């Protein structure tokens, strides 16, 4: 069959695909997300892929954050992080 991935359904689709072990759909959702990194959404994407246990994709997100930290630090996502998440690096 076919699956249409959009910004509106990617998270729910990925959660369902992970639950049902439909790895091709989950991987397609991951690719969709990875192509849409911006300084304003990267921290949310990083948390989402971390929650789903996607370590390699978490590293990609971290690399993006490190590369564009100045822009990421101006985002609403960054400004709403709890102090403990900002003050110490997290081992992954």
NUGU-418818 format. One record per residue (C-alpha): residue in one letter; x, y, z; chain. Coordinates in Angstrom, 3 decimals, decimal comma. Layout:
<node type="A" east="X" north="Y" up="Z" mol="A"/>
...
This chain:
<node type="X" east="0,000" north="0,000" up="0,000" mol="A"/>
<node type="X" east="0,849" north="3,655" up="0,089" mol="A"/>
<node type="X" east="1,260" north="6,034" up="2,978" mol="A"/>
<node type="X" east="1,152" north="9,780" up="2,647" mol="A"/>
<node type="X" east="3,445" north="11,527" up="5,112" mol="A"/>
<node type="X" east="2,789" north="15,147" up="5,966" mol="A"/>
<node type="X" east="3,771" north="17,564" up="8,698" mol="A"/>
<node type="X" east="0,331" north="16,988" up="10,214" mol="A"/>
<node type="X" east="0,571" north="13,197" up="10,491" mol="A"/>
<node type="X" east="4,278" north="12,325" up="10,665" mol="A"/>
<node type="X" east="4,494" north="11,963" up="14,445" mol="A"/>
<node type="X" east="1,362" north="9,846" up="14,868" mol="A"/>
<node type="X" east="2,272" north="7,785" up="11,833" mol="A"/>
<node type="X" east="5,771" north="7,166" up="13,166" mol="A"/>
<node type="X" east="4,486" north="6,176" up="16,602" mol="A"/>
<node type="X" east="2,019" north="3,741" up="15,036" mol="A"/>
<node type="X" east="4,608" north="2,328" up="12,649" mol="A"/>
<node type="X" east="7,054" north="1,827" up="15,521" mol="A"/>
<node type="X" east="4,398" north="0,107" up="17,623" mol="A"/>
<node type="X" east="3,409" north="-2,171" up="14,751" mol="A"/>
<node type="X" east="7,064" north="-2,745" up="13,788" mol="A"/>
<node type="X" east="6,518" north="-1,402" up="10,289" mol="A"/>
<node type="X" east="10,139" north="-0,336" up="9,893" mol="A"/>
<node type="X" east="9,855" north="0,867" up="6,306" mol="A"/>
<node type="X" east="7,116" north="3,316" up="7,310" mol="A"/>
<node type="X" east="9,014" north="4,374" up="10,432" mol="A"/>
<node type="X" east="12,175" north="4,942" up="8,390" mol="A"/>
<node type="X" east="10,249" north="6,957" up="5,788" mol="A"/>
<node type="X" east="8,901" north="9,137" up="8,606" mol="A"/>
<node type="X" east="12,426" north="9,598" up="9,963" mol="A"/>
<node type="X" east="13,669" north="10,680" up="6,543" mol="A"/>
<node type="X" east="10,764" north="13,096" up="6,256" mol="A"/>
<node type="X" east="11,686" north="14,669" up="9,611" mol="A"/>
<node type="X" east="15,419" north="14,787" up="8,890" mol="A"/>
<node type="X" east="14,814" north="16,837" up="5,740" mol="A"/>
<node type="X" east="12,869" north="19,442" up="7,708" mol="A"/>
<node type="X" east="15,373" north="20,543" up="10,335" mol="A"/>
<node type="X" east="15,194" north="24,221" up="11,223" mol="A"/>
<node type="X" east="16,601" north="26,063" up="14,234" mol="A"/>
<node type="X" east="13,011" north="26,452" up="15,441" mol="A"/>
<node type="X" east="12,019" north="22,759" up="15,353" mol="A"/>
<node type="X" east="15,233" north="20,791" up="15,875" mol="A"/>
<node type="X" east="14,915" north="20,408" up="19,639" mol="A"/>
<node type="X" east="11,383" north="19,039" up="19,329" mol="A"/>
<node type="X" east="12,475" north="16,599" up="16,630" mol="A"/>
<node type="X" east="15,486" north="15,569" up="18,734" mol="A"/>
<node type="X" east="13,255" north="14,837" up="21,737" mol="A"/>
<node type="X" east="10,770" north="12,943" up="19,594" mol="A"/>
<node type="X" east="13,378" north="10,654" up="18,013" mol="A"/>
<node type="X" east="14,994" north="10,155" up="21,427" mol="A"/>
<node type="X" east="11,646" north="9,119" up="22,919" mol="A"/>
<node type="X" east="11,331" north="6,526" up="20,138" mol="A"/>
<node type="X" east="14,859" north="5,228" up="20,720" mol="A"/>
<node type="X" east="16,371" north="6,314" up="17,402" mol="A"/>
<node type="X" east="19,959" north="6,872" up="18,580" mol="A"/>
<node type="X" east="21,504" north="7,526" up="15,156" mol="A"/>
<node type="X" east="18,881" north="10,145" up="14,342" mol="A"/>
<node type="X" east="19,326" north="11,701" up="17,779" mol="A"/>
<node type="X" east="23,016" north="12,132" up="16,925" mol="A"/>
<node type="X" east="22,077" north="13,819" up="13,634" mol="A"/>
<node type="X" east="19,875" north="16,231" up="15,563" mol="A"/>
<node type="X" east="22,643" north="16,897" up="18,072" mol="A"/>
<node type="X" east="25,098" north="17,590" up="15,254" mol="A"/>
<node type="X" east="22,647" north="20,113" up="13,797" mol="A"/>
<node type="X" east="22,198" north="21,790" up="17,197" mol="A"/>
<node type="X" east="25,958" north="22,067" up="17,638" mol="A"/>
<node type="X" east="26,470" north="23,431" up="14,148" mol="A"/>
<node type="X" east="23,699" north="26,032" up="14,355" mol="A"/>
<node type="X" east="23,668" north="26,623" up="18,108" mol="A"/>
<node type="X" east="23,485" north="30,413" up="17,849" mol="A"/>
<node type="X" east="20,272" north="30,216" up="15,800" mol="A"/>
<node type="X" east="18,837" north="27,339" up="17,848" mol="A"/>
<node type="X" east="19,456" north="29,271" up="21,070" mol="A"/>
<node type="X" east="17,147" north="32,040" up="19,826" mol="A"/>
<node type="X" east="14,229" north="29,666" up="19,223" mol="A"/>
<node type="X" east="11,160" north="29,374" up="21,442" mol="A"/>
<node type="X" east="11,975" north="25,668" up="21,908" mol="A"/>
<node type="X" east="15,365" north="26,504" up="23,373" mol="A"/>
<node type="X" east="14,067" north="29,326" up="25,526" mol="A"/>
<node type="X" east="11,459" north="27,011" up="27,066" mol="A"/>
<node type="X" east="13,941" north="24,268" up="28,029" mol="A"/>
<node type="X" east="14,382" north="23,615" up="31,745" mol="A"/>
<node type="X" east="17,689" north="24,875" up="33,157" mol="A"/>
<node type="X" east="19,043" north="21,362" up="33,829" mol="A"/>
<node type="X" east="18,731" north="20,478" up="30,121" mol="A"/>
<node type="X" east="20,665" north="23,586" up="29,117" mol="A"/>
<node type="X" east="23,315" north="23,602" up="31,833" mol="A"/>
<node type="X" east="24,896" north="20,167" up="31,432" mol="A"/>
<node type="X" east="25,647" north="18,073" up="28,368" mol="A"/>
<node type="X" east="23,768" north="14,849" up="28,002" mol="A"/>
<node type="X" east="25,558" north="11,641" up="27,212" mol="A"/>
<node type="X" east="23,917" north="9,578" up="24,503" mol="A"/>
